Amino acid sequence: MGIRRWNSIFGFIFGLFLSWLLFGGNEEDEVEWALNRDNYEGGIQSAEKWERIILEQKHEENGQNIVGVNQQPKLDRPRFAATELGIRQNLLILLLARTSTAASLYHLLSPRVPVKILVSTGQLVASDLPANSQPVVVRSDPVSLLNALANISLHNPANWYLLLPDSTFVNFYELERLTNLLLWNSPVAFGWNINEIKNKDLNEEDGGHCLLEAGILFSSPAMNALVQGRHLCNGLALTSSSGNGEDFALETCIRLAANLSCTSTFQGYEHRWWRVSSNDQQSLSPSIHDQIERLALFPLFNNSLTVSPLLSELDVSALAKHFLHVEFTRTEEAINSLEEETEKYYSKEETGWPIGVDDASKPLNRFQVPIWELVTSDWKRFSNDPEENWTDLSEDECVEWTEVIKEALTKSKCSKSEAKFNEGYKHFNPTRGIDYLIDLDCDSDGIFERIQVNRPIHSTKLLEKVPYVKEDREVALLVPVETPAQIYSLHPLLRRILSICMTGAIEGRQLSVLVAARNVEALSLRLLGENLAEMRRRCRSMESALLLLKPDPNYQTTIELAALDEAVDRFGQRSLFLLLSPFSDFQPDFLDRVRLNAIQHFQVFFPIAFTEFNQVVTGLTPKEAETFVIHKDRGRFASDDEWPVAALFGADFASARVLHPNARSLCTLFLNQSNVHIFRSVEPSLRIRPHLRVCTSEHYYPSIEQRQRCERRRRLALGTRAQLAKLFLLAITPSNGFP
């Protein structure tokens, strides 16, 4: 066994040796051949069916042509500054910590802007600073400080860097305005030059370096130049112990390394620095918090960027409160100036209107023109209705116009005895309310006066939180039927619901079909039950039920209210019900808008369906009428219909039913409620098929006015005027007595 094992090992080693001899020995020759091939120019290289010609490259240098030199231009790409992407910060404050006031400044500035603390060895203990500050400990020489700045700028790039000692307070609000307005793409040190200070004896050593006490704002290119030239400060390491102090050594090092002098004016903005003098005779104390009331009287102090010197933490707190008050005052002044500027554009508006509300004659936008209704003195209304030229005002509308005319007479300059209502105009504006223009006839000489009256919106409400809408909520389709025509039209609706369920348009969403029947024969009820059972068999995810309502031979309650009463009692108040007319037809996307627009305890949804005209009037075949096409010759969006389709929650219906137990229609339940809104919108995925309308007192129309409105809707549902006229002309024959 041992010999066999070693034979396999020796064979494996021998195979490796042969493969190295055969395939790995000429690697150097291949590399050398590849290098010679790259340097070969001017020849022709053949390879089977194609050839590649390499042209000789000529390079000019000092007026001479150099042949055979491959010099590809190098592209020096700088490091990507991702300011546009929002990755790089706009401002970084570098705080030189030497006293305990550094902790107060850090607590004040760190919530608003990133702050890095630089601590010199032997001056502060880490326990004196906040635990989350992560201070950087450096030596007291300028070179060590610049090395720390190089590391910070590398790991925390920013557009602006503010070098600030802890003896200087910075007004963050002014600093934020400056960094947002100034351009950072040029090397600049924004601060105070020592030559700009008055009453100072200059010598050769003072050159023109920056003053650290005022705070120095470096742009990103200036900081890059500073850290790249920091090696020039190696000879200044001993200067920090001289009489000029540590600040002078750092200021001189900044000038040598960056080769920049501070400027107090840049791009039209000034670096305002306020230094509180300790020799001021008007103050009894050198502390800033004792002089803050006196200093607040100076506008330059209120607009200053930095203030020094800080003697204690009380100075930091007093300055923070003062500049916060200054910022509040500045904001209020900006708001007042904006209001004054806005009032210039609305000077024609009468007093009492909120700022920003447009004039009554101003259109909503360039695509919409305000449409006015004309009302004459004999109470006839002329509106923009293509089907009717004029209509008589209802009783409620007559009362409304009477109140408006009385209000216009109080504003009129004419005497009330001679003033007479001539005509008026009415227009609804969603921001203003209802605008009226009343034309009064002052006397018999034809002198008219126009009075503008407005009925403003009673109240508006801002939502504290967005209403919650569940997009996969179960919808219960409730279809009430009580006549043979409704039962006959119910079958196409059930086929539509079944096709939607079988195509998977409602996958993952439960859907139930409820048919409420009243005063229906037994045979029709049996057929309805069989159809619903067939739907449950063919579509397993859908539930269906047949609700039998109590007979109502006197039609005291509408079938819609009775069906909702029974459905809410059986399925609970948390269900979402979609009340459908048996003559309706819809697309699957309509159910999504039902779930979004019906909000419990907040809003009920009454969509405006596309009501189709009679097929005899439109001249469509039954096959053409099956297709859903929205066109003015095939129907209209009947906003004045009886609201046959509604989406609401059972809880909203139950609460409204308690308030109005004797309501005769569904829309009247929510018209006078303030806690539940009514949302109406045009629904292009919902249509009402043509059907016969009955307008008698036995069908929920007890008053004459209600029957007149029903007759008007009945005429409008037949077809357009042009279609009816064409049908009338085609029906005229000589046998009818017409030529």
Phi and psi in degrees as a GROMACS rama.xvg file:
@    title "Ramachandran Plot"
@    xaxis  label "Phi"
@    yaxis  label "Psi"
@TYPE xy
-66.6422  -38.9976  GLY-2
-66.2395  -40.3732  ILE-3
-62.9946  -40.2211  ARG-4
-63.7065  -44.7138  ARG-5
-70.1748  -29.3276  TRP-6
-61.8781  -41.3788  ASN-7
-66.2297  -37.3499  SER-8
-67.4284  -44.3485  ILE-9
-62.6746  -36.2229  PHE-10
-65.7871  -38.9382  GLY-11
-65.4567  -42.4024  PHE-12
-65.9735  -41.2503  ILE-13
-63.8361  -37.2037  PHE-14
-65.6762  -38.9616  GLY-15
-62.5457  -39.8155  LEU-16
-65.1026  -41.5713  PHE-17
-65.3644  -41.2494  LEU-18
-64.6684  -34.188  SER-19
-68.4735  -37.3917  TRP-20
-68.3837  -38.6072  LEU-21
-81.3048  -39.0814  LEU-22
-114.092  -18.6142  PHE-23
-111.269  3.947  GLY-24
-83.7649  -29.3736  GLY-25
-102.714  33.1594  ASN-26
-69.7487  -37.3134  GLU-27
-66.5019  -36.6363  GLU-28
-64.3559  -38.3869  ASP-29
-66.4227  -40.6945  GLU-30
-63.8487  -43.4634  VAL-31
-64.1508  -39.4804  GLU-32
-65.7435  -36.7042  TRP-33
-66.7887  -38.686  ALA-34
-66.2467  -42.2535  LEU-35
-65.1707  -33.9076  ASN-36
-67.4018  -36.8089  ARG-37
-68.984  -34.729  ASP-38
-81.7268  -8.38976  ASN-39
-80.539  124.892  TYR-40
-136.724  153.888  GLU-41
87.2376  -3.48003  GLY-42
-102.689  -175.365  GLY-43
-120.091  126.289  ILE-44
-108.235  124.793  GLN-45
-103.765  146.9  SER-46
-153.266  97.0222  ALA-47
53.8933  -103.406  GLU-48
-102.375  5.99566  LYS-49
-144.301  162.266  TRP-50
-138.393  151.651  GLU-51
-123.545  125.656  ARG-52
-102.63  123.968  ILE-53
-102.229  114.327  ILE-54
-78.6883  150.062  LEU-55
-72.3304  136.708  GLU-56
-99.2625  132.878  GLN-57
-112.342  130.641  LYS-58
-120.104  135.728  HIS-59
-102.934  130.301  GLU-60
-144.774  118.648  GLU-61
57.4527  37.655  ASN-62
81.0363  2.46812  GLY-63
-115.295  147.949  GLN-64
-89.9377  126.871  ASN-65
-111.797  119.6  ILE-66
-103.509  139.38  VAL-67
86.1642  17.8991  GLY-68
-111.982  119.49  VAL-69
-95.499  102.618  ASN-70
-124.135  99.397  GLN-71
-85.4526  133.37  GLN-72
-65.2527  137.245  PRO-73
-93.9368  140.887  LYS-74
-107.384  113.026  LEU-75
-89.4274  103.854  ASP-76
-98.0614  121.182  ARG-77
-70.5408  166.555  PRO-78
-64.0893  137.03  ARG-79
-69.3081  125.666  PHE-80
-98.6155  103.627  ALA-81
-88.7267  52.9577  ALA-82
-72.1117  -38.819  THR-83
-65.5355  -26.9339  GLU-84
-85.9331  -4.25341  LEU-85
79.0048  15.3846  GLY-86
-85.1817  -40.7724  ILE-87
-85.1407  140.887  ARG-88
-75.9525  158.2  GLN-89
-86.1413  -32.974  ASN-90
-145.047  141.891  LEU-91
-138.562  126.59  LEU-92
-98.7353  127.332  ILE-93
-105.178  105.741  LEU-94
-99.4362  120.24  LEU-95
-86.5619  107.749  LEU-96
-93.2732  121.806  ALA-97
-130.982  -24.3582  ARG-98
-129.557  -178.309  THR-99
-73.775  -13.3543  SER-100
-68.2552  -15.0517  THR-101
-63.5073  -35.1175  ALA-102
-65.6911  -40.0123  ALA-103
-66.1809  -41.0735  SER-104
-65.3278  -36.7429  LEU-105
-66.4267  -43.9813  TYR-106
-62.6129  -30.7623  HIS-107
-78.678  -39.2205  LEU-108
-95.4458  -29.5349  LEU-109
-62.598  -33.4783  SER-110
-67.186  -17.6084  PRO-111
-104.257  -32.6213  ARG-112
-150.14  149.009  VAL-113
-62.8049  136.382  PRO-114
-129.858  131.592  VAL-115
-115.103  127.691  LYS-116
-98.9744  129.949  ILE-117
-111.656  119.29  LEU-118
-115.434  128.988  VAL-119
-80.9947  143.634  SER-120
-65.1171  135.122  THR-121
87.2563  -1.01913  GLY-122
-104.041  -41.4949  GLN-123
-133.991  153.447  LEU-124
-99.7673  148.351  VAL-125
-60.6774  -27.2956  ALA-126
-70.0732  -19.45  SER-127
-75.4734  -14.0929  ASP-128
-105.508  160.645  LEU-129
-60.0685  151.854  PRO-130
-68.8079  -31.1847  ALA-131
-92.8306  8.39183  ASN-132
-79.1578  -28.0772  SER-133
51.2879  65.2912  GLN-134
-69.0556  152.883  PRO-135
-103.182  118.161  VAL-136
-90.9234  125.647  VAL-137
-131.61  164.26  VAL-138
-78.1972  169.734  ARG-139
-80.2456  -8.73361  SER-140
-79.2709  151.834  ASP-141
-63.7836  -31.8064  PRO-142
-65.5281  -41.5144  VAL-143
-64.1594  -37.8295  SER-144
-65.8293  -40.7791  LEU-145
-69.7277  -32.6188  LEU-146
-63.3959  -39.7601  ASN-147
-66.0081  -38.2237  ALA-148
-64.5882  -35.2104  LEU-149
-64.3637  -42.4415  ALA-150
-66.9746  -39.8731  ASN-151
-66.5976  -44.4328  ILE-152
-67.7871  -25.3729  SER-153
-74.0073  -42.652  LEU-154
-89.7256  -18.7579  HIS-155
-130.848  70.9772  ASN-156
-67.0858  145.477  PRO-157
-150.597  166.186  ALA-158
-78.2622  -36.1819  ASN-159
-133.056  143.537  TRP-160
-126.352  125.453  TYR-161
-106.649  113.352  LEU-162
-90.6839  115.372  LEU-163
-135.788  126.403  LEU-164
-77.9694  158.97  PRO-165
-75.2108  -2.11792  ASP-166
-91.4316  5.53646  SER-167
-125.437  134.256  THR-168
-96.3996  138.917  PHE-169
-114.095  133.078  VAL-170
-80.5781  104.43  ASN-171
-64.5277  -35.5723  PHE-172
-65.5237  -41.8122  TYR-173
-69.763  -36.2111  GLU-174
-65.4685  -39.9259  LEU-175
-65.3618  -39.3073  GLU-176
-64.3585  -40.9452  ARG-177
-65.6436  -46.9826  LEU-178
-67.847  -24.7661  THR-179
-81.364  -22.7711  ASN-180
-99.1066  -32.1769  LEU-181
-78.3547  148.962  LEU-182
-90.2203  131.767  LEU-183
-100.686  4.91737  TRP-184
-82.0128  1.95214  ASN-185
-120.178  145.591  SER-186
-70.7126  118.394  PRO-187
-149.58  141.75  VAL-188
-112.711  104.473  ALA-189
-91.9471  106.578  PHE-190
-173.978  -156.443  GLY-191
-107.633  128.322  TRP-192
-84.1037  142.272  ASN-193
-66.2965  -21.7749  ILE-194
-73.4484  -16.763  ASN-195
-85.0862  -7.6066  GLU-196
-82.456  130.802  ILE-197
-79.17  158.107  LYS-198
57.6568  44.0492  ASN-199
-129.104  130.724  LYS-200
-79.4121  119.864  ASP-201
-95.2658  146.251  LEU-202
-134.467  -175.032  ASN-203
-68.5808  -29.6585  GLU-204
-70.5326  -26.7005  GLU-205
-76.0306  -12.0615  ASP-206
36.4999  -99.365  GLY-207
-173.341  40.1394  GLY-208
-78.7168  168.51  HIS-209
-75.2672  155.179  CYS-210
-100.797  113.939  LEU-211
-68.0776  -30.9527  LEU-212
-62.521  -30.8168  GLU-213
-78.8413  -13.4099  ALA-214
86.9469  132.149  GLY-215
-118.042  125.404  ILE-216
-104.215  109.197  LEU-217
-96.7117  138.247  PHE-218
-79.7547  169.367  SER-219
-63.3461  -43.5828  SER-220
-63.6509  -34.8524  PRO-221
-66.8208  -39.3016  ALA-222
-66.6249  -36.7384  MET-223
-64.1892  -40.9372  ASN-224
-66.3255  -34.4207  ALA-225
-67.5724  -45.1329  LEU-226
-75.4775  -26.4915  VAL-227
-75.1004  -28.406  GLN-228
-102.333  20.4509  GLY-229
-69.6877  -18.5005  ARG-230
-69.1142  -16.3432  HIS-231
-72.3296  -12.0118  LEU-232
-94.8605  9.98514  CYS-233
-63.8359  -31.2768  ASN-234
-78.0112  -8.50131  GLY-235
-97.6498  11.5482  LEU-236
-66.431  -33.1496  ALA-237
-81.6816  -11.6219  LEU-238
-72.8301  -21.0236  THR-239
-65.7412  -23.1465  SER-240
-94.3824  4.02754  SER-241
-80.1646  -175.777  SER-242
-71.4131  -23.3378  GLY-243
-68.4467  -21.7288  ASN-244
92.9519  174.742  GLY-245
-70.1368  -35.9475  GLU-246
-64.2882  -40.3945  ASP-247
-65.4605  -37.6834  PHE-248
-63.7882  -41.7944  ALA-249
-68.5165  -39.2158  LEU-250
-64.6531  -41.7795  GLU-251
-67.302  -37.5988  THR-252
-65.8517  -37.1717  CYS-253
-63.8765  -39.5295  ILE-254
-68.8958  -40.9502  ARG-255
-69.9564  -40.4443  LEU-256
-73.5954  -44.4923  ALA-257
-91.4096  -14.7224  ALA-258
55.2999  43.1745  ASN-259
-132.077  147.603  LEU-260
-112.296  142.703  SER-261
-69.1275  144.45  CYS-262
-125.885  134.722  THR-263
-90.0581  -4.07151  SER-264
-131.247  124.571  THR-265
-146.395  123.047  PHE-266
55.1401  36.7117  GLN-267
82.8974  3.11251  GLY-268
-114.02  146.817  TYR-269
-107.991  147.033  GLU-270
-93.1308  103.4  HIS-271
-93.6548  119.653  ARG-272
-124.488  130.266  TRP-273
-117.669  119.769  TRP-274
-109.923  119.893  ARG-275
-80.1343  120.444  VAL-276
-80.4429  138.33  SER-277
-80.9964  -12.5691  SER-278
-98.776  16.8053  ASN-279
-70.6402  122.458  ASP-280
-75.2727  -18.8354  GLN-281
-78.5777  -11.5461  GLN-282
-114.598  139.197  SER-283
-86.7129  -17.13  LEU-284
-130.834  140.176  SER-285
-77.3779  -9.44174  PRO-286
-72.5349  145.992  SER-287
-72.0086  -36.6399  ILE-288
-66.9364  -20.1349  HIS-289
-83.8272  -19.4603  ASP-290
-107.428  7.40171  GLN-291
-64.5946  -35.444  ILE-292
-67.1726  -37.7493  GLU-293
-73.1916  -39.0601  ARG-294
-70.0711  -25.5802  LEU-295
-67.3893  -13.4674  ALA-296
-79.1689  -12.265  LEU-297
-95.3796  122.617  PHE-298
-63.3214  -33.3469  PRO-299
-66.0478  -34.7286  LEU-300
-67.7101  -39.3267  PHE-301
-67.2071  -27.3464  ASN-302
-100.891  10.4208  ASN-303
-73.4823  152.333  SER-304
-88.6621  -42.4705  LEU-305
-131.333  150.808  THR-306
-135.103  135.863  VAL-307
-148.789  159.615  SER-308
-96.1798  152.879  PRO-309
-93.2757  124.715  LEU-310
-101.181  -22.0794  LEU-311
-157.281  176.412  SER-312
-70.577  -22.5053  GLU-313
-65.3271  -33.4593  LEU-314
-64.7367  -39.5732  ASP-315
-64.585  -44.5616  VAL-316
-65.1938  -42.3623  SER-317
-65.6168  -41.6572  ALA-318
-68.787  -36.1218  LEU-319
-63.8106  -43.6704  ALA-320
-66.6337  -38.6857  LYS-321
-65.7317  -48.2288  HIS-322
-71.1117  -25.3015  PHE-323
-66.7084  -41.7608  LEU-324
-64.7582  -38.174  HIS-325
-63.7428  -38.7426  VAL-326
-68.8826  -37.4748  GLU-327
-61.6656  -43.9266  PHE-328
-63.7728  -40.6991  THR-329
-63.7024  -40.2002  ARG-330
-65.9383  -42.204  THR-331
-63.57  -39.3905  GLU-332
-65.3623  -38.2982  GLU-333
-66.0913  -38.2163  ALA-334
-66.2617  -42.4956  ILE-335
-64.652  -41.0915  ASN-336
-66.2936  -35.439  SER-337
-67.7177  -38.2507  LEU-338
-65.9591  -40.9931  GLU-339
-64.099  -39.1769  GLU-340
-68.1889  -36.0329  GLU-341
-70.3039  -35.6705  THR-342
-64.8877  -23.6776  GLU-343
-65.3975  -31.6901  LYS-344
-83.1384  -13.5183  TYR-345
-124.199  34.3547  TYR-346
-69.8997  -23.4557  SER-347
-77.0833  -15.1562  LYS-348
-75.3009  141.711  GLU-349
-69.1804  156.425  GLU-350
-67.6522  150.858  THR-351
108.2  -15.6131  GLY-352
-84.8921  144.92  TRP-353
-66.2453  156.263  PRO-354
-67.9617  132.871  ILE-355
102.013  -8.18225  GLY-356
-81.4072  126.244  VAL-357
-72.933  164.677  ASP-358
-70.6513  159.186  ASP-359
-66.7996  -30.0467  ALA-360
-85.8859  -6.44627  SER-361
-83.9303  129.286  LYS-362
-69.3019  160.308  PRO-363
-63.7517  -45.7247  LEU-364
-156.729  -174.314  ASN-365
-75.8639  -9.74371  ARG-366
-97.3039  -19.1506  PHE-367
-115.95  137.505  GLN-368
-117.214  131.839  VAL-369
-63.1436  134.283  PRO-370
-106.23  124.722  ILE-371
-107.259  147.478  TRP-372
-100.875  135.457  GLU-373
-99.1201  130.618  LEU-374
-122.978  124.766  VAL-375
-91.5984  176.396  THR-376
-70.2409  -21.0142  SER-377
-94.5373  23.7208  ASP-378
58.9841  47.3404  TRP-379
-114.157  138.808  LYS-380
-109.877  128.442  ARG-381
-112.117  114.015  PHE-382
-124.829  174.762  SER-383
-84.2312  68.5871  ASN-384
-116.6  117.694  ASP-385
-69.36  -12.7572  PRO-386
-97.5897  -28.9732  GLU-387
-134.948  135.681  GLU-388
-73.2633  -44.4826  ASN-389
-150.409  158.76  TRP-390
-140.152  156.835  THR-391
-80.5825  145.315  ASP-392
-71.9025  146.295  LEU-393
-78.6883  175.603  SER-394
-64.5988  -42.7877  GLU-395
-65.248  -38.3536  ASP-396
-68.7015  -34.397  GLU-397
-64.5772  -40.3991  CYS-398
-64.3712  -39.5196  VAL-399
-61.776  -47.3802  GLU-400
-69.6728  -30.5774  TRP-401
-63.8246  -41.8871  THR-402
-65.6019  -38.3947  GLU-403
-67.3784  -40.176  VAL-404
-65.7575  -38.6808  ILE-405
-63.0304  -39.7988  LYS-406
-67.2565  -36.6937  GLU-407
-67.901  -34.0762  ALA-408
-66.5718  -30.47  LEU-409
-69.6955  -25.9535  THR-410
-94.28  -7.44434  LYS-411
-77.8572  148.189  SER-412
-86.7356  -11.3895  LYS-413
-77.2234  158.166  CYS-414
-71.9571  141.874  SER-415
-65.4464  -26.2719  LYS-416
-73.4478  -32.3804  SER-417
-93.7728  -23.279  GLU-418
-67.4942  138.951  ALA-419
-140.583  136.521  LYS-420
-72.1474  124.669  PHE-421
-100.574  -58.1001  ASN-422
-161.951  165.092  GLU-423
-147.033  161.51  GLY-424
-126.493  146.44  TYR-425
-133.636  138.002  LYS-426
-150.804  137.31  HIS-427
-101.198  128.107  PHE-428
-118.63  124.542  ASN-429
-66.4612  -18.0869  PRO-430
-97.3423  -25.8865  THR-431
-103.323  -37.6854  ARG-432
121.008  -140.531  GLY-433
-106.589  121.804  ILE-434
-100.08  138.884  ASP-435
-125.101  139.822  TYR-436
-118.45  113.833  LEU-437
-107.444  123.357  ILE-438
-99.7436  118.211  ASP-439
-108.637  138.59  LEU-440
-94.1752  107.42  ASP-441
-71.1289  -42.3349  CYS-442
-147.912  -175.59  ASP-443
-77.6328  -4.23891  SER-444
-84.4311  1.78189  ASP-445
86.208  22.4397  GLY-446
-89.1775  122.185  ILE-447
-111.856  154.502  PHE-448
-134.886  131.91  GLU-449
-104.524  125.037  ARG-450
-115.236  133.855  ILE-451
-101.01  125.153  GLN-452
-125.007  142.034  VAL-453
-130.848  137.838  ASN-454
-108.199  96.5366  ARG-455
-70.5581  165.439  PRO-456
-66.1623  131.817  ILE-457
-62.773  -46.7089  HIS-458
-158.605  152.506  SER-459
-125.351  156.255  THR-460
-137.536  130.23  LYS-461
-96.9842  129.98  LEU-462
-76.4533  126.928  LEU-463
-73.9117  -31.8706  GLU-464
-142.567  151.277  LYS-465
-72.6467  132.469  VAL-466
-61.8393  144.376  PRO-467
-85.4981  130.155  TYR-468
-126.904  129.885  VAL-469
-104.862  119.13  LYS-470
-78.9823  -15.0188  GLU-471
-110.551  28.0208  ASP-472
-71.4706  146.984  ARG-473
-72.024  136.258  GLU-474
-115.51  130.148  VAL-475
-103.463  112.641  ALA-476
-82.4707  115.817  LEU-477
-110.174  118.082  LEU-478
-120.524  109.971  VAL-479
-89.1346  139.775  PRO-480
-137.952  145.866  VAL-481
-152.59  -4.02243  GLU-482
-122.98  157.303  THR-483
-59.624  -35.7234  PRO-484
-64.4907  -38.5186  ALA-485
-68.2229  -38.8755  GLN-486
-65.7121  -38.5528  ILE-487
-66.6096  -39.3882  TYR-488
-78.2717  -10.2781  SER-489
-72.4096  -28.7554  LEU-490
-63.4594  -44.4422  HIS-491
-60.9585  -34.7242  PRO-492
-66.5543  -41.0641  LEU-493
-65.9677  -36.3838  LEU-494
-64.9082  -38.6554  ARG-495
-63.4597  -44.7111  ARG-496
-63.2221  -39.9632  ILE-497
-66.2596  -39.8815  LEU-498
-66.2997  -37.3494  SER-499
-64.4912  -39.7544  ILE-500
-69.2585  -39.6729  CYS-501
-76.5806  -26.7292  MET-502
-78.1658  -6.87867  THR-503
82.858  15.7806  GLY-504
-69.8606  -20.5713  ALA-505
-115.753  35.168  ILE-506
-65.965  131.207  GLU-507
81.2701  -0.110383  GLY-508
-122.936  129.428  ARG-509
-78.1141  144.623  GLN-510
-142.581  132.871  LEU-511
-127.465  146.195  SER-512
-116.469  123.698  VAL-513
-120.048  125.088  LEU-514
-112.512  117.396  VAL-515
-101.948  119.996  ALA-516
-115.989  140.085  ALA-517
-143.521  137.096  ARG-518
57.2433  40.9379  ASN-519
-111.603  143.98  VAL-520
-68.129  159.05  GLU-521
-65.2919  -37.5224  ALA-522
-63.8913  -42.3207  LEU-523
-65.8047  -37.0832  SER-524
-64.3435  -39.0693  LEU-525
-65.707  -39.8839  ARG-526
-66.5219  -38.1482  LEU-527
-63.9888  -42.073  LEU-528
-62.4439  -39.4547  GLY-529
-66.304  -39.3669  GLU-530
-64.6234  -41.8031  ASN-531
-66.7167  -37.2294  LEU-532
-65.7081  -38.0232  ALA-533
-65.1243  -36.3755  GLU-534
-65.0308  -41.2753  MET-535
-65.2062  -33.4467  ARG-536
-72.5084  -39.3943  ARG-537
-83.665  -23.5342  ARG-538
-129.99  99.9454  CYS-539
-69.1967  -29.0446  ARG-540
-79.6223  -1.8507  SER-541
-112.749  138.781  MET-542
-106.345  153.217  GLU-543
-147.616  153.801  SER-544
-155.52  153.49  ALA-545
-113.494  119.155  LEU-546
-100.976  124.502  LEU-547
-99.2791  117.854  LEU-548
-93.6774  158.206  LEU-549
-68.2236  140.823  LYS-550
-63.3292  143.472  PRO-551
-136.542  82.7545  ASP-552
-67.7902  -24.2496  PRO-553
-90.3039  -1.42245  ASN-554
54.2392  46.9432  TYR-555
-77.489  -29.0836  GLN-556
-123.348  135.743  THR-557
-65.9444  155.186  THR-558
-65.6613  -30.8343  ILE-559
-65.6514  -45.9848  GLU-560
-66.3124  -41.1593  LEU-561
-64.3718  -38.4688  ALA-562
-67.1621  -40.5886  ALA-563
-68.1092  -37.0058  LEU-564
-58.6344  -45.9275  ASP-565
-69.6411  -39.7008  GLU-566
-68.7486  -40.0162  ALA-567
-67.6048  -39.6083  VAL-568
-65.5357  -32.4271  ASP-569
-88.6814  -40.8262  ARG-570
-104.517  -2.65221  PHE-571
94.6796  164.494  GLY-572
-85.7764  -8.74863  GLN-573
-88.0206  -3.64734  ARG-574
-81.3874  151.19  SER-575
-99.9126  117.962  LEU-576
-106.406  135.637  PHE-577
-113.971  104.089  LEU-578
-80.4695  118.978  LEU-579
-117.115  144.906  LEU-580
-77.626  143.315  SER-581
-63.2394  -15.6263  PRO-582
-93.3324  7.35046  PHE-583
-89.6612  163.288  SER-584
-151.111  142.412  ASP-585
-146.643  165.125  PHE-586
-101.775  162.789  GLN-587
-62.1827  -32.4414  PRO-588
-67.7446  -16.148  ASP-589
-64.9112  -33.6213  PHE-590
-66.6263  -32.8986  LEU-591
-65.6496  -40.5585  ASP-592
-71.1692  -27.4147  ARG-593
-64.6847  -43.3535  VAL-594
-66.2893  -32.0493  ARG-595
-81.5306  -34.5505  LEU-596
-92.667  -17.6864  ASN-597
-94.6305  110.852  ALA-598
-118.845  126.685  ILE-599
-66.4087  136.414  GLN-600
61.1913  16.7079  HIS-601
-138.863  -44.2217  PHE-602
-152.376  139.853  GLN-603
-113.55  150.096  VAL-604
-116.069  120.644  PHE-605
-119.575  93.213  PHE-606
-71.8063  150.214  PRO-607
-95.4132  107.74  ILE-608
-84.6723  162.445  ALA-609
-88.284  107.772  PHE-610
-87.9037  119.196  THR-611
-82.2916  149.15  GLU-612
-78.8387  170.193  PHE-613
-66.3128  138.182  ASN-614
-66.7669  -28.9759  GLN-615
-67.2314  -38.1767  VAL-616
-73.8015  -43.3264  VAL-617
-75.8391  -20.4208  THR-618
77.1691  24.7118  GLY-619
-91.5521  146.114  LEU-620
-78.4421  160.613  THR-621
-57.6977  -32.7949  PRO-622
-71.3005  -39.962  LYS-623
-68.6072  -32.442  GLU-624
-70.9883  -20.0969  ALA-625
-70.2219  -30.7065  GLU-626
-71.3196  141.613  THR-627
-93.384  101.393  PHE-628
-126.823  127.141  VAL-629
-94.0966  111.465  ILE-630
-150.202  149.886  HIS-631
-66.3014  -22.5431  LYS-632
-86.93  -6.14886  ASP-633
-110.554  -11.158  ARG-634
171.701  -169.554  GLY-635
-151.737  154.325  ARG-636
-83.971  102.59  PHE-637
-84.7308  91.6262  ALA-638
-76.2336  -17.9988  SER-639
-96.4805  15.8298  ASP-640
-75.2305  -177.085  ASP-641
-86.0242  18.5936  GLU-642
55.175  63.0794  TRP-643
-75.0283  -16.5965  PRO-644
-117.72  134.115  VAL-645
-149.849  145.992  ALA-646
-125.273  123.173  ALA-647
-157.324  161.708  LEU-648
-90.4884  152.96  PHE-649
-64.0531  -31.6383  GLY-650
-67.2049  -40.084  ALA-651
-66.4931  -39.2096  ASP-652
-67.2561  -40.1901  PHE-653
-65.8327  -41.4058  ALA-654
-67.5861  -37.1724  SER-655
-72.4587  -31.1621  ALA-656
-67.8591  -32.2485  ARG-657
-69.0565  -37.4144  VAL-658
-72.9425  -33.3868  LEU-659
-128.57  76.6652  HIS-660
-71.8818  -21.9365  PRO-661
-101.489  18.0053  ASN-662
-66.4243  142.93  ALA-663
-102.194  -8.13368  ARG-664
-145.801  163.467  SER-665
-72.2314  -35.7358  LEU-666
-67.9761  -31.4368  CYS-667
-70.1813  -15.3973  THR-668
-66.8797  -34.8425  LEU-669
-109.945  2.75005  PHE-670
-70.1534  -36.392  LEU-671
-106.863  24.6391  ASN-672
-102.307  143.884  GLN-673
-103.293  -18.7823  SER-674
-89.8436  -18.1143  ASN-675
-122.426  127.911  VAL-676
-89.4255  155.968  HIS-677
-109.823  121.892  ILE-678
-112.429  120.177  PHE-679
-120.963  133.614  ARG-680
-153.05  154.666  SER-681
-69.553  129.583  VAL-682
-114.981  103.321  GLU-683
-74.0007  -11.4713  PRO-684
-98.7435  12.3015  SER-685
-129.035  131.655  LEU-686
-135.659  153.984  ARG-687
-112.535  121.517  ILE-688
-71.3008  153.126  ARG-689
-65.6188  136.576  PRO-690
-152.023  166.621  HIS-691
-83.4782  130.946  LEU-692
-105.992  134.665  ARG-693
-111.494  124.073  VAL-694
-118.753  77.0092  CYS-695
-125.98  167.236  THR-696
-67.4948  -21.6414  SER-697
-78.9095  -9.7775  GLU-698
-115.494  57.6572  HIS-699
65.5776  24.4127  TYR-700
-124.768  73.6003  TYR-701
-73.6077  -33.931  PRO-702
-92.6447  159.431  SER-703
-67.1309  -38.1323  ILE-704
-62.7279  -41.5021  GLU-705
-65.2871  -38.3937  GLN-706
-67.9212  -35.1361  ARG-707
-65.3813  -41.2136  GLN-708
-64.6582  -38.423  ARG-709
-64.6496  -41.1341  CYS-710
-64.2633  -37.7815  GLU-711
-64.5882  -45.1306  ARG-712
-64.2065  -33.491  ARG-713
-66.1556  -40.9219  ARG-714
-67.6155  -41.4127  ARG-715
-67.7755  -26.5111  LEU-716
-78.6927  -9.88849  ALA-717
-75.017  -45.8508  LEU-718
166.24  -179.932  GLY-719
-77.5558  168.776  THR-720
-63.3881  -40.3346  ARG-721
-64.3077  -40.2016  ALA-722
-67.9191  -40.2102  GLN-723
-67.5739  -38.6662  LEU-724
-65.7049  -40.6572  ALA-725
-64.1623  -41.1992  LYS-726
-64.9713  -36.8038  LEU-727
-67.4458  -40.8773  PHE-728
-68.8959  -35.5719  LEU-729
-70.1299  -26.1967  LEU-730
-81.0467  -12.0806  ALA-731
-77.7739  126.339  ILE-732
-132.117  160.11  THR-733
-61.9362  -24.2743  PRO-734
-70.063  -18.6765  SER-735
-85.1774  2.40558  ASN-736
96.2648  5.5304  GLY-737
-102.016  144.159  PHE-738
